[in-house]
Amino acid sequence: MSLDLDLALALPGFALEARFVAAGAVTALFGRSGAGKTVLTRLLAGHLRPDRGHIRLGARVLVDTGARIFVPPHRRRIGTVFQDGRLFPHLTVRGNLLYGGWFNRGAAGPKLDEIVDLLGIESLLARHPGGLSGGEKQRVAIGRALLAAPALLVLDEPLAALDAPRKAEILPYLELLRDRLNLPMVYVSHALDEVVRLADTLVLLEAGRVRAAGPIGEIMTRLDLGPGPGTGRTEAGAVLAARVETIDRSYGLATLSFPGGSLRVPAAGLEPGQALRLHIRARDVAIALGPPRDVSILNALPVTIAEMAEDAGAVELRLVLGPQLLVARITRLSAEALSLRPGLVVHALIKSVAFDRGVGAGVS
């Protein structure tokens, strides 16, 4: 289900003009504090009225100022999960979950048992929120929102108040929601690692404007959107969907395949057939003019240089790998010594890669 948004709103001290169309399962609104993420979510939920514009969710028109359409919040079927959970302290976990079900108004949606199983919260049902960890509270809050049978789920910085172990606990559940439920989600964050792991579409916000929007793999490899104080993006990098093809138990290595190539990585925690999302950072890609010899790096992929850009004394390269894109960040001295230029076929040496599913691996 697509989300089509074109809005303008002037507030005291802040103006928003945002336009994008997203068709993936998870759309990430990404940017630093003050970029306009919260204003956009309030417009989506109907708690703010735009000065002009429209919001369309699939075939439903939620807002169209030209046609004088404004669907009130309670009729939009938009569920929201905030960073603090906002559970009712006097109700048990079961009571909090059932409260969400009271608002589905007969709409088709997941059942209590399904959500309890999906989020792994069966052992929590008789407990009260005061006795739950931060990660447990967020899982219950997500379950309550899902049981209201929303047409769109908005997760507004749901991990911002959690420490690293609790984030690692809840991220796999967010992946399950993405992969198993046919439910569009808007994920609000200023944490790039969360966005890379979860999102299909990335909307990059800066000072109330959409600086870029599109498939996350495309946006993350754009050289014109390099590090900037406004966006919060620390560096370019590739995002690839891959699958575990084989496990070599004798060396403890797994072969991951993706359109355009394959990688060998440490096999710890991986199983044949497992789907993964890979994040290959620009700083973890080196360049060789030909197939490398006598080096410890396991992965060398033939690529074509599509684009080059200088940034703070370094050079970033956009590399074509079959239907995929990679980015490398090297010194200007290295780029000149190798006489690199667009159109040149080189080898990308992958030094390390980050996985989803809570697994990280070096591949040197």
Wavefront OBJ file of the C-alpha trace (Angstrom):
o trace
v 0.000 0.000 0.000
v 1.551 3.299 -1.055
v 1.798 6.443 1.051
v 1.509 9.602 -1.055
v 2.166 12.805 0.866
v 2.491 16.426 -0.256
v 2.072 18.917 2.579
v 2.929 22.446 3.638
v 2.494 23.875 7.123
v 3.778 27.059 8.733
v 4.227 27.027 12.520
v 5.796 29.654 14.784
v 9.520 29.380 14.139
v 9.230 26.395 11.785
v 7.971 25.754 8.259
v 7.433 22.353 6.700
v 7.190 21.533 3.013
v 7.326 17.783 2.402
v 6.547 15.663 -0.621
v 7.234 11.973 -1.228
v 5.646 8.713 -2.365
v 6.599 5.476 -0.601
v 5.481 2.003 -1.637
v 7.629 -0.256 0.569
v 6.687 -2.017 3.783
v 8.679 0.367 6.011
v 9.208 4.055 5.284
v 11.830 5.710 7.489
v 11.658 9.406 8.323
v 15.277 10.162 9.101
v 16.999 13.334 10.247
v 18.335 15.188 13.235
v 16.146 16.627 15.980
v 14.212 19.584 14.585
v 14.190 18.236 11.029
v 10.392 17.914 10.999
v 9.844 14.226 11.764
v 7.411 14.792 14.640
v 5.451 17.416 12.718
v 5.009 14.940 9.867
v 3.748 12.200 12.184
v 1.250 14.598 13.766
v 0.007 15.542 10.305
v -0.316 11.847 9.433
v -2.281 11.146 12.603
v -4.572 14.149 12.072
v -3.444 16.096 15.139
v -2.320 18.960 12.883
v -4.031 20.380 9.817
v -1.804 21.363 6.887
v -2.074 24.740 5.214
v -2.209 22.936 1.896
v -1.663 19.519 0.400
v -2.815 15.928 0.588
v -2.201 12.573 2.274
v -3.252 9.398 0.454
v -2.878 5.929 1.934
v -3.505 3.512 -0.890
v -6.920 4.391 -2.305
v -7.951 6.293 0.852
v -7.702 10.075 0.903
v -7.002 11.226 4.451
v -6.371 14.863 3.630
v -6.957 16.983 0.546
v -7.142 20.701 1.245
v -8.203 21.463 -2.334
v -11.204 19.139 -2.002
v -11.802 20.145 1.633
v -11.252 16.594 2.876
v -9.949 16.066 6.391
v -10.529 12.662 7.972
v -10.516 13.064 11.789
v -7.882 11.182 13.806
v -10.229 8.508 15.178
v -11.289 7.484 11.665
v -7.822 7.272 10.092
v -6.906 3.857 11.551
v -3.338 4.933 12.247
v -1.659 3.240 15.191
v 1.216 5.013 16.928
v 3.940 3.642 19.180
v 5.936 6.244 21.101
v 9.362 5.931 22.694
v 7.927 5.688 26.214
v 5.293 3.005 25.487
v 2.469 4.888 27.282
v 0.955 1.745 28.817
v -1.801 1.926 31.425
v -0.104 1.156 34.766
v -3.302 -0.159 36.426
v -3.897 -2.783 33.712
v -2.039 -6.038 33.207
v -0.265 -6.696 29.937
v -3.320 -8.652 28.793
v -5.540 -5.714 29.734
v -3.352 -3.275 27.812
v -3.452 -5.499 24.751
v -7.217 -5.946 24.886
v -7.632 -2.188 25.199
v -6.164 -1.887 21.708
v -8.698 -4.405 20.414
v -11.591 -2.272 21.636
v -10.750 0.315 18.958
v -10.644 -1.906 15.887
v -14.394 -1.384 15.268
v -14.750 -4.825 13.705
v -11.940 -4.288 11.185
v -10.054 -7.382 10.088
v -6.726 -7.624 11.835
v -4.424 -9.866 13.840
v -5.825 -11.754 16.816
v -4.555 -11.623 20.390
v -2.916 -15.058 20.295
v -1.167 -14.241 17.016
v 0.288 -10.992 18.352
v 1.308 -12.559 21.658
v 3.174 -15.275 19.783
v 4.719 -12.907 17.256
v 6.081 -10.585 19.947
v 7.040 -13.318 22.411
v 5.072 -11.845 25.316
v 3.007 -14.813 26.538
v 4.966 -14.974 29.810
v 4.178 -11.291 30.461
v 0.370 -11.389 30.182
v -0.393 -11.415 33.911
v 2.194 -8.783 34.823
v 1.786 -5.019 35.176
v 3.868 -2.442 33.237
v 5.753 -1.395 36.367
v 7.478 -4.780 36.461
v 8.559 -4.811 32.813
v 11.858 -3.862 31.224
v 11.968 -1.086 28.649
v 12.129 -3.572 25.792
v 9.204 -5.565 27.170
v 7.101 -2.414 27.521
v 7.750 -1.515 23.894
v 6.757 -4.968 22.677
v 3.477 -4.664 24.603
v 2.906 -1.158 23.214
v 3.449 -2.467 19.688
v 1.042 -5.331 20.346
v -1.633 -2.973 21.637
v -1.303 -0.800 18.522
v -1.518 -3.836 16.221
v -4.661 -5.171 17.910
v -6.436 -1.927 17.000
v -6.197 -3.191 13.360
v -4.463 -0.088 11.988
v -4.149 0.608 8.272
v -0.779 2.239 9.023
v 1.560 1.803 11.986
v 3.715 4.784 12.989
v 6.698 4.002 15.211
v 7.903 7.330 16.613
v 11.484 6.795 17.835
v 10.425 3.565 19.587
v 13.987 2.657 20.634
v 15.238 6.117 21.613
v 14.743 5.548 25.347
v 16.344 2.074 25.371
v 19.945 1.104 26.053
v 21.934 -0.976 23.560
v 20.970 -4.424 24.965
v 17.260 -3.537 24.968
v 17.528 -2.215 21.396
v 19.158 -5.481 20.349
v 16.271 -7.313 22.039
v 13.472 -5.500 20.231
v 14.900 -5.007 16.718
v 14.311 -8.649 15.677
v 10.641 -8.257 16.602
v 10.376 -5.161 14.409
v 11.877 -7.196 11.567
v 9.242 -9.881 12.123
v 6.515 -7.258 11.864
v 8.007 -6.030 8.605
v 8.400 -9.506 7.132
v 5.211 -11.238 8.314
v 2.470 -8.611 8.477
v 1.015 -6.972 5.400
v 0.989 -3.639 7.177
v 2.704 -0.434 6.013
v 4.825 1.233 8.675
v 6.407 4.643 9.114
v 9.541 4.424 11.253
v 10.814 7.683 12.751
v 14.425 7.793 13.894
v 17.694 9.689 13.956
v 19.653 6.415 14.402
v 21.037 5.317 11.056
v 21.722 1.724 12.124
v 18.020 1.184 12.920
v 16.895 2.748 9.654
v 19.322 0.703 7.539
v 18.216 -2.479 9.243
v 14.461 -1.964 8.877
v 13.497 0.444 6.112
v 12.655 -0.108 2.449
v 12.155 3.586 1.682
v 14.272 6.350 3.190
v 12.977 9.908 3.500
v 15.833 12.221 4.437
v 14.561 15.338 6.237
v 16.469 18.533 6.854
v 15.012 21.763 8.304
v 11.453 20.913 7.311
v 12.307 19.862 3.757
v 12.647 16.473 2.084
v 16.227 16.443 0.887
v 15.868 13.014 -0.713
v 13.402 10.132 -0.802
v 13.521 6.727 -2.415
v 14.652 3.109 -1.997
v 17.141 2.946 0.839
v 19.815 1.261 -1.270
v 19.688 4.112 -3.772
v 19.623 6.939 -1.217
v 22.449 5.496 0.880
v 24.761 5.332 -2.156
v 24.137 8.859 -3.443
v 27.359 10.823 -3.246
v 25.620 14.204 -3.236
v 24.018 13.303 0.112
v 27.281 12.747 1.950
v 27.936 13.588 5.624
v 26.206 16.757 6.731
v 25.325 18.414 10.041
v 21.711 18.845 8.997
v 20.866 15.317 7.933
v 22.582 13.262 10.628
v 23.881 10.887 7.970
v 27.420 9.989 8.966
v 28.565 8.433 5.692
v 27.483 6.640 2.572
v 27.153 2.896 2.377
v 25.380 0.111 0.556
v 22.317 -1.793 1.774
v 21.902 -5.219 0.154
v 19.353 -8.002 0.633
v 21.157 -11.365 0.739
v 20.567 -15.024 1.563
v 22.806 -17.604 3.206
v 23.611 -20.137 0.473
v 26.083 -22.494 2.155
v 27.957 -23.014 5.420
v 31.549 -24.288 5.384
v 31.843 -25.829 8.853
v 35.535 -26.666 8.429
v 36.462 -22.973 8.150
v 33.462 -21.502 9.946
v 32.453 -19.449 6.908
v 29.127 -18.763 5.234
v 28.537 -17.798 1.611
v 25.941 -15.061 1.183
v 24.421 -14.522 -2.248
v 22.709 -11.448 -3.629
v 21.915 -10.192 -7.139
v 25.268 -9.333 -8.634
v 27.602 -11.328 -6.430
v 28.357 -13.194 -3.235
v 30.328 -12.716 -0.026
v 32.033 -15.060 2.415
v 31.660 -14.127 6.069
v 32.015 -15.807 9.483
v 29.173 -18.281 9.898
v 28.443 -17.788 13.603
v 24.675 -17.627 14.126
v 23.831 -18.147 10.446
v 21.856 -20.963 8.845
v 21.414 -22.013 5.187
v 18.463 -20.254 3.589
v 18.429 -17.405 6.124
v 17.544 -13.997 4.685
v 19.757 -11.118 5.756
v 20.126 -7.432 5.129
v 23.718 -6.300 4.687
v 25.115 -2.846 5.443
v 28.470 -2.318 3.745
v 29.956 1.008 4.821
v 31.982 3.104 2.424
v 34.967 3.089 4.795
v 35.015 -0.729 4.694
v 35.531 -0.941 0.925
v 39.033 -0.723 -0.590
v 39.907 -0.555 -4.279
v 42.313 -2.642 -6.387
v 42.975 -2.239 -10.102
v 42.952 -6.012 -10.632
v 42.176 -9.248 -8.802
v 44.210 -9.051 -5.560
v 46.889 -11.607 -4.743
v 48.476 -12.540 -1.423
v 46.004 -10.614 0.749
v 43.898 -11.788 3.680
v 40.669 -10.086 2.531
v 38.296 -12.814 1.346
v 35.958 -10.769 -0.808
v 36.992 -9.031 -4.024
v 34.168 -8.111 -6.390
v 34.579 -6.714 -9.930
v 32.789 -3.364 -10.159
v 32.593 -0.356 -12.465
v 33.163 3.176 -11.182
v 30.007 5.125 -11.975
v 30.716 8.380 -10.141
v 33.404 10.088 -8.058
v 33.133 12.970 -5.590
v 35.613 14.668 -3.257
v 34.689 15.217 0.361
v 36.925 16.665 3.093
v 40.140 15.480 1.475
v 38.777 12.028 0.653
v 37.213 10.631 -2.504
v 33.946 8.702 -2.559
v 33.276 6.269 -5.388
v 29.872 5.007 -6.489
v 30.389 1.490 -7.792
v 28.109 -0.640 -9.991
v 27.933 -4.315 -9.027
v 25.438 -5.929 -11.396
v 22.048 -4.470 -10.398
v 23.480 -3.337 -7.047
v 25.472 -0.315 -5.934
v 28.417 -0.061 -3.541
v 30.283 2.967 -2.225
v 33.977 3.226 -1.351
v 35.693 6.040 0.535
v 39.432 6.316 -0.049
v 42.095 9.012 0.202
v 42.605 11.459 -2.640
v 46.218 10.288 -2.810
v 45.080 6.703 -3.455
v 42.581 7.814 -6.095
v 45.273 9.753 -7.948
v 47.890 7.007 -7.591
v 45.499 4.471 -9.134
v 44.329 6.944 -11.823
v 40.717 6.188 -10.956
v 38.000 7.599 -13.191
v 34.331 6.937 -14.017
v 33.905 3.968 -16.341
v 36.988 2.134 -15.056
v 36.514 -1.515 -14.051
v 38.206 -2.228 -10.694
v 37.855 -4.662 -7.803
v 36.077 -3.710 -4.568
v 37.697 -5.341 -1.543
v 35.093 -5.779 1.200
v 36.792 -5.573 4.599
v 33.750 -5.902 6.861
v 29.983 -6.010 6.725
v 27.174 -5.485 9.232
v 24.158 -7.821 9.265
v 20.650 -7.552 10.513
v 19.397 -10.299 12.890
v 21.754 -8.849 15.495
v 24.852 -10.401 13.889
v 28.013 -8.534 12.958
v 30.978 -9.925 11.088
v 34.381 -8.928 9.895
v 35.512 -10.519 6.670
v 39.189 -9.612 6.518
l 1 2 3 4 5 6 7 8 9 10 11 12 13 14 15 16 17 18 19 20 21 22 23 24 25 26 27 28 29 30 31 32 33 34 35 36 37 38 39 40 41 42 43 44 45 46 47 48 49 50 51 52 53 54 55 56 57 58 59 60 61 62 63 64 65 66 67 68 69 70 71 72 73 74 75 76 77 78 79 80 81 82 83 84 85 86 87 88 89 90 91 92 93 94 95 96 97 98 99 100 101 102 103 104 105 106 107 108 109 110 111 112 113 114 115 116 117 118 119 120 121 122 123 124 125 126 127 128 129 130 131 132 133 134 135 136 137 138 139 140 141 142 143 144 145 146 147 148 149 150 151 152 153 154 155 156 157 158 159 160 161 162 163 164 165 166 167 168 169 170 171 172 173 174 175 176 177 178 179 180 181 182 183 184 185 186 187 188 189 190 191 192 193 194 195 196 197 198 199 200 201 202 203 204 205 206 207 208 209 210 211 212 213 214 215 216 217 218 219 220 221 222 223 224 225 226 227 228 229 230 231 232 233 234 235 236 237 238 239 240 241 242 243 244 245 246 247 248 249 250 251 252 253 254 255 256 257 258 259 260 261 262 263 264 265 266 267 268 269 270 271 272 273 274 275 276 277 278 279 280 281 282 283 284 285 286 287 288 289 290 291 292 293 294 295 296 297 298 299 300 301 302 303 304 305 306 307 308 309 310 311 312 313 314 315 316 317 318 319 320 321 322 323 324 325 326 327 328 329 330 331 332 333 334 335 336 337 338 339 340 341 342 343 344 345 346 347 348 349 350 351 352 353 354 355 356 357 358 359 360 361 362 363 364
